[in-house]
Amino acid sequence: MPLDPRLIQESFALVEENSEKVTGHFYALMFLEDPSLRDMFPPMMDGQRDRLLSALVRVVHQVHDPESLVEYLRQLGRDHRKFGVRP
C-alpha cells in the first residue's frame, strides 16, 4: 500500500494542536514497554519532545518528496548510532 501524503497530513493536523500530549504519551508507552530505554534520555524531556515533534513535522512536510524524506530518515538513523541504537 503506497503512502498517501494527503491522508498523512490530514491525520497529523488532527493531533498537531495536542502535540505535547502526543509526544509525552509516545515516550510514556516506550518506557513502559522497555524501561531500560529511560536511561538513554535526559531527566527533563521537554527538549527531547520538541526534537521528536520537529522530526515529525519535517516528515509530514516532506512526505510529497520521497527522495528527500528517505535521505532525512537515513541521516536521522545515522545520528542515533551515537546513542547505541541498533536496527
Secondary structure, DSSP 8 states (H G I E B T S, - for coil): ----HHHHHHHHHHHHTTHHHHHHHHHHHHHHH-GGGGGGS-SS-HHHHHHHHHHHHHHHHHTT-HHHHHHHHHHHHHHGGGGT---
